[in-house]
Amino acid sequence: MGFDDEVDSARRKLEAALKDEDEPFDDLAALQALLPLIQDKIKSRRLSFQLGDDDDETSIEVVHTATDEALGFIIAQDGEYVFESNLEDFFEDFVDESAESFALRLYETLRADLPKYEVESKK
């Protein structure tokens, strides 16, 4: 790819980002689009992901199936995806602007921290 092609590509990405800023962020639509990404990325018998309403806010709840405990929840707000842990001793909160990178980060967070949760919750 030549210089001009790279500049054109960067310009198109920038124009698309600016266009997206003009359109309001639809929290519900964002979560509805994120849910299948997460379910596809994290196929697990240990976890379930459920779209629901709580306190007038739509979220995706991350539930440990063996304990039926909500480990945390995901909200979409102001163009960002937010994971908020219910168990700060095990899982850290984080924010990401991209659905794809958010799903990957959630995968990595849960893969790293779920063993500790499972061992400690058996005590």
DSSP file (Angstrom, degrees, kcal/mol; ACC not computed):
  #  RESIDUE AA STRUCTURE BP1 BP2  ACC     N-H-->O    O-->H-N    N-H-->O    O-->H-N    TCO  KAPPA ALPHA  PHI   PSI    X-CA   Y-CA   Z-CA
    1    1 A M              0   0    0      0, 0.0     2,-0.0     0, 0.0     0, 0.0   0.000 360.0 360.0 360.0 129.7    0.0    0.0    0.0
    2    2 A G     >  -     0   0    0      1,-0.1     4,-2.2     4,-0.0     5,-0.2  -0.212 360.0 -96.7 -82.6 174.1    1.4    3.3   -1.0
    3    3 A F  H  > S+     0   0    0      1,-0.2     4,-2.4     2,-0.2     5,-0.2   0.925 122.9  48.5 -56.6 -50.5    1.6    6.6    0.9
    4    4 A D  H  > S+     0   0    0      1,-0.2     4,-2.7     2,-0.2    -1,-0.2   0.875 109.9  52.8 -62.6 -37.3   -1.5    8.1   -0.7
    5    5 A D  H  > S+     0   0    0      2,-0.2     4,-2.4     1,-0.2    -1,-0.2   0.907 110.0  48.3 -63.3 -41.3   -3.5    4.9   -0.1
    6    6 A E  H  X S+     0   0    0     -4,-2.2     4,-2.4     2,-0.2    -2,-0.2   0.903 112.5  48.1 -65.9 -41.3   -2.6    5.0    3.6
    7    7 A V  H  X S+     0   0    0     -4,-2.4     4,-2.5     2,-0.2    -2,-0.2   0.920 112.3  49.5 -64.7 -43.6   -3.5    8.6    3.9
    8    8 A D  H  X S+     0   0    0     -4,-2.7     4,-2.5     2,-0.2    -2,-0.2   0.907 111.4  49.4 -61.7 -41.8   -6.9    7.9    2.1
    9    9 A S  H  X S+     0   0    0     -4,-2.4     4,-2.1     2,-0.2    -2,-0.2   0.925 112.3  46.8 -63.3 -45.7   -7.5    5.0    4.4
   10   10 A A  H  X S+     0   0    0     -4,-2.4     4,-2.3     1,-0.2    -2,-0.2   0.888 111.6  52.4 -63.5 -38.8   -6.8    7.1    7.5
   11   11 A R  H  X S+     0   0    0     -4,-2.5     4,-2.8     2,-0.2    -2,-0.2   0.921 108.1  50.1 -64.1 -44.0   -9.0    9.9    6.2
   12   12 A R  H  X S+     0   0    0     -4,-2.5     4,-2.4     1,-0.2    -1,-0.2   0.904 111.0  49.7 -61.5 -41.2  -11.9    7.6    5.6
   13   13 A K  H  X S+     0   0    0     -4,-2.1     4,-2.2     2,-0.2    -1,-0.2   0.912 112.3  47.7 -63.5 -42.4  -11.6    6.2    9.2
   14   14 A L  H  X S+     0   0    0     -4,-2.3     4,-2.4     2,-0.2    -2,-0.2   0.909 111.8  49.3 -66.1 -42.8  -11.5    9.8   10.6
   15   15 A E  H  X S+     0   0    0     -4,-2.8     4,-2.2     1,-0.2    -2,-0.2   0.894 111.2  50.1 -63.6 -39.4  -14.5   10.8    8.5
   16   16 A A  H  X S+     0   0    0     -4,-2.4     4,-2.2     2,-0.2    -2,-0.2   0.894 110.4  50.1 -65.7 -39.5  -16.4    7.8    9.7
   17   17 A A  H  X S+     0   0    0     -4,-2.2     4,-1.6     2,-0.2    -2,-0.2   0.910 111.1  48.4 -65.4 -41.8  -15.5    8.5   13.3
   18   18 A L  H  X S+     0   0    0     -4,-2.4     4,-1.0     2,-0.2    -2,-0.2   0.880 110.4  51.6 -65.6 -37.7  -16.7   12.1   13.0
   19   19 A K  H >X S+     0   0    0     -4,-2.2     4,-0.9     1,-0.2     3,-0.6   0.906 107.5  53.0 -64.1 -41.4  -19.9   11.0   11.3
   20   20 A D  H 3< S+     0   0    0     -4,-2.2     3,-0.5     1,-0.2    -1,-0.2   0.841 102.9  58.3 -63.0 -33.1  -20.5    8.6   14.3
   21   21 A E  H 3< S+     0   0    0     -4,-1.6    -1,-0.2     1,-0.2    -2,-0.2   0.813 101.1  56.4 -66.5 -29.0  -20.1   11.5   16.7
   22   22 A D  H << S+     0   0    0     -4,-1.0    -1,-0.2    -3,-0.6    -2,-0.2   0.766  97.4  73.3 -73.7 -25.0  -22.9   13.3   15.0
   23   23 A E  S  < S-     0   0    0     -4,-0.9     2,-0.0    -3,-0.5     3,-0.0  -0.742  92.9-112.3 -91.8 136.3  -25.3   10.4   15.6
   24   24 A P        -     0   0    0      0, 0.0     2,-0.5     0, 0.0    -2,-0.1  -0.366  31.5-111.3 -67.0 146.6  -26.5    9.8   19.2
   25   25 A F        -     0   0    0     -4,-0.1     2,-0.9     1,-0.0    53,-0.2  -0.686  23.9-147.6 -81.1 120.7  -25.3    6.7   20.9
   26   26 A D     >  -     0   0    0     -2,-0.5     4,-2.5     1,-0.2     5,-0.2  -0.799   9.4-166.3 -93.5 102.8  -28.2    4.2   21.4
   27   27 A D  H  > S+     0   0    0     -2,-0.9     4,-2.3     1,-0.2     5,-0.2   0.904  85.6  46.8 -57.8 -47.0  -27.4    2.4   24.6
   28   28 A L  H  > S+     0   0    0      1,-0.2     4,-2.6     2,-0.2    -1,-0.2   0.933 113.4  47.5 -64.1 -46.5  -29.9   -0.4   24.2
   29   29 A A  H  > S+     0   0    0      1,-0.2     4,-1.8     2,-0.2    -1,-0.2   0.883 110.7  53.5 -62.1 -37.7  -29.0   -1.0   20.5
   30   30 A A  H  X S+     0   0    0     -4,-2.5     4,-2.0     2,-0.2    -1,-0.2   0.916 111.3  44.7 -63.8 -43.3  -25.3   -1.1   21.5
   31   31 A L  H  X S+     0   0    0     -4,-2.3     4,-2.5     2,-0.2    -2,-0.2   0.889 110.7  54.1 -68.0 -38.7  -25.9   -3.7   24.2
   32   32 A Q  H  < S+     0   0    0     -4,-2.6    -1,-0.2     1,-0.2    -2,-0.2   0.847 113.0  43.7 -64.2 -32.7  -28.1   -5.7   21.9
   33   33 A A  H  X S+     0   0    0     -4,-1.8     4,-0.7    -5,-0.2    -1,-0.2   0.818 114.0  51.0 -78.3 -32.6  -25.2   -5.8   19.4
   34   34 A L  H  X S+     0   0    0     -4,-2.0     4,-2.4    -5,-0.2     3,-0.3   0.867  96.0  69.6 -73.1 -37.5  -22.6   -6.5   22.1
   35   35 A L  H  X S+     0   0    0     -4,-2.5     4,-2.7     1,-0.2     5,-0.2   0.896  99.9  45.1 -53.7 -50.5  -24.4   -9.5   23.6
   36   36 A P  H  > S+     0   0    0      0, 0.0     4,-2.1     0, 0.0    -1,-0.2   0.855 111.1  55.5 -65.2 -30.3  -23.9  -11.9   20.7
   37   37 A L  H  X S+     0   0    0     -4,-0.7     4,-2.3    -3,-0.3    -2,-0.2   0.936 111.7  43.1 -62.3 -45.2  -20.3  -10.8   20.4
   38   38 A I  H  X S+     0   0    0     -4,-2.4     4,-3.2     2,-0.2    -1,-0.2   0.927 113.5  50.7 -66.4 -45.3  -19.7  -11.7   24.1
   39   39 A Q  H  < S+     0   0    0     -4,-2.7    -1,-0.2    -5,-0.2    -2,-0.2   0.846 113.8  46.0 -63.4 -32.9  -21.7  -15.0   23.8
   40   40 A D  H  < S+     0   0    0     -4,-2.1     3,-0.3    -5,-0.2    -1,-0.2   0.885 117.2  43.1 -74.4 -39.4  -19.6  -15.9   20.7
   41   41 A K  H  < S+     0   0    0     -4,-2.3     2,-0.7     1,-0.2    -2,-0.2   0.874 119.5  42.1 -73.7 -38.4  -16.3  -15.0   22.3
   42   42 A I     <  +     0   0    0     -4,-3.2     2,-0.9    -5,-0.2    -1,-0.2  -0.748  67.0 171.5-116.6  82.7  -17.0  -16.5   25.7
   43   43 A K        +     0   0    0     -2,-0.7     2,-0.4    -3,-0.3    -3,-0.1  -0.825  24.6 151.2 -91.7 108.0  -18.7  -19.9   25.2
   44   44 A S        -     0   0    0     -2,-0.9     3,-0.1     3,-0.3    -2,-0.1  -0.995  54.5-149.7-145.6 142.2  -18.7  -21.3   28.7
   45   45 A R  S    S+     0   0    0     -2,-0.4    -1,-0.1     1,-0.2    20,-0.0   0.621 103.3  59.4 -79.4 -14.1  -20.7  -23.7   30.9
   46   46 A R  S    S+     0   0    0     19,-0.1    19,-3.0    18,-0.1    20,-0.5   0.756 105.7  45.0 -83.6 -26.9  -19.6  -21.6   33.8
   47   47 A L  E     -A   64   0A   0     17,-0.3     2,-0.3    18,-0.1    -3,-0.3  -0.877  55.0-169.0-126.5 149.4  -21.1  -18.2   32.7
   48   48 A S  E     -A   63   0A   0     15,-2.3    15,-2.8    -2,-0.3     2,-0.5  -0.966  12.1-149.4-130.4 154.1  -24.2  -16.8   31.3
   49   49 A F  E     -A   62   0A   0     -2,-0.3     2,-0.4    13,-0.2    13,-0.2  -0.985  18.6-176.3-126.3 120.3  -24.9  -13.4   29.9
   50   50 A Q  E     -A   61   0A   0     11,-2.1    11,-3.2    -2,-0.5     2,-0.4  -0.966  21.6-138.9-127.6 128.6  -28.4  -12.0   30.2
   51   51 A L  E     +A   60   0A   0     -2,-0.4     2,-0.3     9,-0.2     9,-0.2  -0.706  44.7 142.7 -81.4 129.7  -29.8   -8.7   28.9
   52   52 A G  E     -A   59   0A   0      7,-2.9     7,-3.1    -2,-0.4     2,-0.4  -0.973  48.1-105.9-159.6 172.1  -32.1   -7.1   31.5
   53   53 A D  E     +A   58   0A   0     -2,-0.3     2,-0.3     5,-0.2     5,-0.2  -0.903  33.6 168.5-108.7 133.9  -33.3   -4.0   33.1
   54   54 A D  E >   -A   57   0A   0      3,-2.5     3,-1.2    -2,-0.4    -2,-0.0  -0.963  69.9  -7.7-145.7 126.5  -32.3   -3.0   36.6
   55   55 A D  T 3  S-     0   0    0     -2,-0.3     3,-0.1     1,-0.3    -1,-0.1   0.908 127.7 -56.5  54.6  45.9  -32.9    0.4   38.3
   56   56 A D  T 3  S+     0   0    0      1,-0.2     2,-0.4    -3,-0.0    -1,-0.3   0.698 118.9 106.8  62.3  21.1  -34.2    1.9   35.0
   57   57 A E  E <   -A   54   0A   0     -3,-1.2    -3,-2.5     2,-0.0     2,-0.3  -0.995  66.7-133.2-132.8 130.3  -31.0    1.0   33.2
   58   58 A T  E     +A   53   0A   0     -2,-0.4    18,-0.4    -5,-0.2     2,-0.3  -0.621  38.7 158.8 -80.2 137.6  -30.5   -1.7   30.7
   59   59 A S  E     -A   52   0A   0     -7,-3.1    -7,-2.9    -2,-0.3     2,-0.6  -0.950  43.8-114.9-149.6 167.2  -27.5   -3.9   31.2
   60   60 A I  E     -AB  51  74A   0     14,-2.3    14,-2.6    -2,-0.3     2,-0.4  -0.961  33.7-146.7-105.8 121.5  -26.0   -7.3   30.4
   61   61 A E  E     -AB  50  73A   0    -11,-3.2   -11,-2.1    -2,-0.6     2,-0.7  -0.752   1.0-146.7 -92.5 134.5  -25.6   -9.3   33.6
   62   62 A V  E     -AB  49  72A   0     10,-2.8     9,-2.8    -2,-0.4    10,-1.1  -0.900  25.1-172.4-101.0 112.5  -22.6  -11.7   33.9
   63   63 A V  E     -AB  48  70A   0    -15,-2.8   -15,-2.3    -2,-0.7     2,-0.7  -0.902  26.3-137.7-116.7 132.5  -23.7  -14.6   36.0
   64   64 A H  E  >> -AB  47  69A   0      5,-2.9     4,-1.9    -2,-0.4     5,-0.9  -0.787  20.7-153.0 -82.5 115.8  -21.7  -17.6   37.4
   65   65 A T  T  45S+     0   0    0    -19,-3.0    -1,-0.2    -2,-0.7   -18,-0.1   0.841  86.4  54.1 -67.4 -35.7  -24.0  -20.5   36.6
   66   66 A A  T  45S+     0   0    0    -20,-0.5    -1,-0.2     1,-0.2   -19,-0.1   0.879 124.3  25.7 -67.3 -36.8  -22.9  -22.8   39.5
   67   67 A T  T  45S-     0   0    0     -3,-0.3    -1,-0.2     2,-0.1    -2,-0.2   0.562  96.1-134.9-100.5 -11.1  -23.4  -20.2   42.2
   68   68 A D  T  <5 +     0   0    0     -4,-1.9     2,-0.4     1,-0.2    -3,-0.2   0.802  56.6 146.1  56.6  31.5  -26.1  -18.2   40.4
   69   69 A E  E   < -B   64   0A   0     -5,-0.9    -5,-2.9     2,-0.0     2,-0.7  -0.825  54.5-125.1-101.3 135.5  -24.2  -15.1   41.5
   70   70 A A  E     -B   63   0A   0     -2,-0.4    -7,-0.3    -7,-0.2     3,-0.1  -0.694  21.4-170.7 -77.6 115.0  -24.0  -12.0   39.4
   71   71 A L  E     -     0   0A   0     -9,-2.8    15,-2.8    -2,-0.7    16,-0.9   0.778  61.7 -51.6 -77.5 -27.1  -20.3  -11.3   39.0
   72   72 A G  E     -BC  62  85A   0    -10,-1.1   -10,-2.8    13,-0.3     2,-0.3  -0.973  54.3-111.1 174.7-173.7  -20.9   -7.9   37.4
   73   73 A F  E     -BC  61  84A   0     11,-2.3    11,-3.0    -2,-0.3     2,-0.5  -0.972  12.8-135.2-146.0 159.8  -22.8   -6.1   34.7
   74   74 A I  E     -BC  60  83A   0    -14,-2.6   -14,-2.3    -2,-0.3     2,-0.3  -0.953  21.6-180.0-119.3 130.7  -22.2   -4.3   31.5
   75   75 A I  E     - C   0  82A   0      7,-2.3     7,-3.1    -2,-0.5     2,-0.5  -0.901  22.1-137.7-123.9 158.5  -23.7   -1.0   30.5
   76   76 A A  E     + C   0  81A   0    -18,-0.4     2,-0.3    -2,-0.3     5,-0.2  -0.975  34.0 162.9-114.0 128.4  -23.4    1.1   27.4
   77   77 A Q  E >   - C   0  80A   0      3,-2.8     3,-1.6    -2,-0.5   -51,-0.1  -0.963  58.7 -12.8-153.0 127.3  -23.1    4.8   28.1
   78   78 A D  T 3  S-     0   0    0     -2,-0.3     3,-0.1     1,-0.3   -52,-0.1   0.843 128.2 -47.9  52.9  40.7  -21.9    7.8   26.1
   79   79 A G  T 3  S+     0   0    0      1,-0.3     2,-0.3   -54,-0.0    -1,-0.3   0.591 119.8 101.5  81.3  10.2  -20.3    5.7   23.4
   80   80 A E  E <   -C   77   0A   0     -3,-1.6    -3,-2.8   -55,-0.1     2,-0.5  -0.907  65.4-133.4-127.4 155.2  -18.5    3.4   25.8
   81   81 A Y  E     -CD  76  96A   0     15,-3.4    15,-2.3    -2,-0.3     2,-0.5  -0.919  26.1-163.8-105.3 132.5  -19.0   -0.1   27.2
   82   82 A V  E     -CD  75  95A   0     -7,-3.1    -7,-2.3    -2,-0.5     2,-0.6  -0.970  12.5-159.8-125.0 126.4  -18.5   -0.4   30.9
   83   83 A F  E     -CD  74  94A   0     11,-2.9    11,-1.6    -2,-0.5     2,-0.5  -0.930  12.9-171.0-100.7 122.2  -18.0   -3.5   33.0
   84   84 A E  E     -C   73   0A   0    -11,-3.0   -11,-2.3    -2,-0.6     2,-0.2  -0.963  14.8-140.0-116.1 119.5  -18.8   -2.9   36.6
   85   85 A S  E     -C   72   0A   0     -2,-0.5   -13,-0.3   -13,-0.2     3,-0.2  -0.508  14.3-162.0 -79.1 141.1  -17.9   -5.7   39.0
   86   86 A N  S    S+     0   0    0    -15,-2.8     2,-0.4     1,-0.2   -14,-0.2   0.537  93.3  49.6 -88.8 -11.3  -20.1   -6.8   41.9
   87   87 A L    >>  +     0   0    0    -16,-0.9     4,-2.5     1,-0.1     3,-2.1  -0.726  64.5 177.0-130.7  80.1  -17.1   -8.5   43.4
   88   88 A E  T 34 S+     0   0    0     -2,-0.4    -1,-0.1     1,-0.3     5,-0.1   0.717  76.9  67.4 -61.4 -22.0  -14.2   -6.0   43.4
   89   89 A D  T 34 S+     0   0    0      1,-0.1    -1,-0.3     3,-0.0     3,-0.1   0.731 117.9  22.2 -68.9 -20.0  -11.9   -8.6   45.2
   90   90 A F  T <4 S+     0   0    0     -3,-2.1     2,-0.4     1,-0.3    -2,-0.2   0.768 123.8  38.6-114.8 -39.6  -12.0  -10.7   42.1
   91   91 A F     <  -     0   0    0     -4,-2.5     2,-0.3   -20,-0.1    -1,-0.3  -0.959  66.8-141.0-127.4 133.4  -12.8   -8.7   39.0
   92   92 A E        -     0   0    0     -2,-0.4     2,-0.1    -3,-0.1    -3,-0.0  -0.676  22.0-116.7 -93.3 145.6  -11.8   -5.1   38.1
   93   93 A D        +     0   0    0     -2,-0.3     2,-0.3    -8,-0.1    -9,-0.2  -0.426  39.9 173.3 -69.7 150.9  -14.0   -2.6   36.4
   94   94 A F  E     -D   83   0A   0    -11,-1.6   -11,-2.9    -2,-0.1     2,-0.3  -0.985  21.4-146.6-156.7 164.4  -13.0   -1.4   33.0
   95   95 A V  E     +D   82   0A   0     -2,-0.3     2,-0.3   -13,-0.2   -13,-0.2  -0.975  15.5 174.9-133.4 143.4  -14.2    0.7   30.1
   96   96 A D  E     -D   81   0A   0    -15,-2.3   -15,-3.4    -2,-0.3    -2,-0.0  -0.992  26.6-149.9-148.3 148.1  -13.7    0.4   26.3
   97   97 A E  S    S+     0   0    0     -2,-0.3     2,-0.4   -17,-0.2    -1,-0.1   0.694  81.2  70.1 -88.6 -21.1  -15.1    2.3   23.3
   98   98 A S     >  -     0   0    0      1,-0.1     4,-2.2   -17,-0.1     5,-0.2  -0.844  68.4-148.6-104.6 131.7  -15.0   -0.6   20.9
   99   99 A A  H  > S+     0   0    0     -2,-0.4     4,-2.5     2,-0.2     5,-0.2   0.903  99.6  50.4 -61.8 -41.6  -17.4   -3.6   21.2
  100  100 A E  H  > S+     0   0    0      1,-0.2     4,-1.9     2,-0.2    -1,-0.2   0.933 113.9  42.0 -65.6 -46.7  -14.8   -6.0   19.8
  101  101 A S  H  > S+     0   0    0      2,-0.2     4,-2.5     1,-0.2    -1,-0.2   0.830 112.6  55.7 -72.2 -29.2  -12.0   -5.0   22.1
  102  102 A F  H  X S+     0   0    0     -4,-2.2     4,-2.7     2,-0.2    -2,-0.2   0.939 107.7  48.6 -63.5 -46.2  -14.4   -4.8   25.0
  103  103 A A  H  X S+     0   0    0     -4,-2.5     4,-2.2     1,-0.2    -2,-0.2   0.898 112.9  48.2 -61.2 -40.5  -15.5   -8.5   24.4
  104  104 A L  H  X S+     0   0    0     -4,-1.9     4,-2.5     2,-0.2    -1,-0.2   0.916 112.1  48.4 -65.6 -43.6  -11.8   -9.5   24.2
  105  105 A R  H  X S+     0   0    0     -4,-2.5     4,-2.6     2,-0.2    -2,-0.2   0.885 110.6  51.1 -65.9 -37.8  -10.9   -7.7   27.4
  106  106 A L  H  X S+     0   0    0     -4,-2.7     4,-2.7     2,-0.2     5,-0.3   0.923 109.8  51.0 -63.2 -43.3  -13.9   -9.2   29.2
  107  107 A Y  H  X S+     0   0    0     -4,-2.2     4,-2.6    -5,-0.2    -2,-0.2   0.942 112.9  44.9 -56.3 -50.1  -12.7  -12.6   28.0
  108  108 A E  H  X S+     0   0    0     -4,-2.5     4,-2.0     2,-0.2    -2,-0.2   0.894 113.6  49.9 -65.1 -40.6   -9.2  -12.0   29.3
  109  109 A T  H  X S+     0   0    0     -4,-2.6     4,-2.3     2,-0.2     5,-0.2   0.941 114.8  42.9 -63.1 -48.5  -10.5  -10.6   32.6
  110  110 A L  H  X S+     0   0    0     -4,-2.7     4,-2.4     1,-0.2    -2,-0.2   0.893 112.8  52.6 -68.3 -39.1  -12.8  -13.5   33.3
  111  111 A R  H  < S+     0   0    0     -4,-2.6    -1,-0.2    -5,-0.3    -2,-0.2   0.893 115.5  41.7 -62.5 -39.1  -10.3  -16.1   32.2
  112  112 A A  H  < S+     0   0    0     -4,-2.0     4,-0.3    -5,-0.2    -2,-0.2   0.862 125.8  31.0 -76.2 -36.6   -7.6  -14.7   34.5
  113  113 A D  H  X S+     0   0    0     -4,-2.3     4,-1.7    -5,-0.2    -2,-0.2   0.645  97.4  79.3-103.5 -16.5   -9.8  -14.0   37.6
  114  114 A L  H  X S+     0   0    0     -4,-2.4     4,-2.7    -5,-0.2     5,-0.2   0.872  88.5  58.3 -64.2 -38.1  -12.6  -16.7   37.5
  115  115 A P  H  > S+     0   0    0      0, 0.0     4,-2.4     0, 0.0    -1,-0.2   0.927 107.1  48.0 -57.9 -43.2  -10.3  -19.4   38.9
  116  116 A K  H  > S+     0   0    0     -4,-0.3     4,-2.7     1,-0.2     5,-0.2   0.914 112.0  50.0 -62.5 -42.9   -9.7  -17.4   42.1
  117  117 A Y  H  X S+     0   0    0     -4,-1.7     4,-2.5     1,-0.2    -1,-0.2   0.931 111.1  48.9 -60.0 -46.2  -13.4  -16.6   42.4
  118  118 A E  H  X S+     0   0    0     -4,-2.7     4,-0.7     2,-0.2    -2,-0.2   0.890 113.8  45.5 -64.8 -39.7  -14.3  -20.3   42.1
  119  119 A V  H >< S+     0   0    0     -4,-2.4     3,-0.6    -5,-0.2     4,-0.4   0.936 116.9  44.4 -67.1 -46.1  -11.7  -21.4   44.7
  120  120 A E  H >< S+     0   0    0     -4,-2.7     3,-1.0     1,-0.2    -2,-0.2   0.830 108.1  57.4 -69.7 -31.9  -12.7  -18.7   47.2
  121  121 A S  H 3< S+     0   0    0     -4,-2.5    -1,-0.2     1,-0.2    -2,-0.2   0.674  98.3  62.0 -76.2 -14.4  -16.4  -19.2   46.7
  122  122 A K  T <<        0   0    0     -4,-0.7    -1,-0.2    -3,-0.6    -2,-0.2   0.647 360.0 360.0 -80.9 -15.4  -16.1  -22.9   47.7
  123  123 A K    <         0   0    0     -3,-1.0    -1,-0.2    -4,-0.4    -2,-0.1   0.499 360.0 360.0 -69.2 360.0  -14.8  -21.9   51.2
